[in-house]
């Protein structure tokens, strides 16, 4: 839910800051470049409150918890994507409306960048038509509505301010529970956020099944629509073959010794606890593939296994 998204996202940010400081970095040298990624869902005012609370909370955290001096360090930069989980395969044209409302909430909440989902994304990758509608949604909001001309246009509304306060209080409650585990890493290892998210998803589905929550076209205002009513994108086998051929050509023409050398350097950095980014960049420059790089990291770090959640 919204409070969980807010709390867990910011708790992740706090964890990153702690690790950067432990590496000897100065808070004001990197905090202005931190950016976040949020979803925007259907409850319009709740989403606006979530974004406003996020901006307010991050400023407090950076200033009071980490003693940042620069005003730029306290600014929250965030990208928003409209909520894919809110889109429906039934009556997919309704997703245009959902996406528009979600995008509007993100803009009014102060997002710096925005991705609007396509109407057919529950069925397949977007067609060119659906992708264009998603882009036009943003362009209409930006150029025809005037909503981006004012900073925090809903600030001062009793309802929105109260919702923002409640959202902030809910996040602080989660912060306290995460701190009891020792931090976000320890909480994840214990399965705490995973269980909270799973429980929220279960409550949502139960409400949907019982009709307590209405989703247009799914459990209300339903229509019988032919399966082929919506044209979806089809990717040909030829496209896949062309991609494989390009990859094979890269492997044939690259410097094999350089690939082996850079992957070895990456492996050693992973084993020694060093900064893996410089050798990773060198591996990419040598045209090591994402799969090859991932194999090296899997070899050292193994594959994360989620804890059993009950």
Secondary structure, DSSP 8 states (H G I E B T S, - for coil): -HHHHHHHHHHHHHHHHHHHHHTT--HHHHGGG-EEEEEE-S-HHHHHHHHHHHHHHHHHIIIIIT----GGGG--EEEEEE-GGG--STTTTHHHHHHHHHHHHHHHHT-SEEE---TTTTTSS--HHHHHHHHHHHHHHHHHS-GGGSTTTTTT-HHHHHHHHHHHHHHHHHHHHHHHHTSHHHHHHTTHHHHHHHHHHHHHHHHHHHTSS--BTTTBS-----TTSS------HHHHHHHHHHHHHHHHHS-HHHHHHHHHHHHHHHHHT--HHHHHHHHHHTT--HHHHHHHHHHHH---------
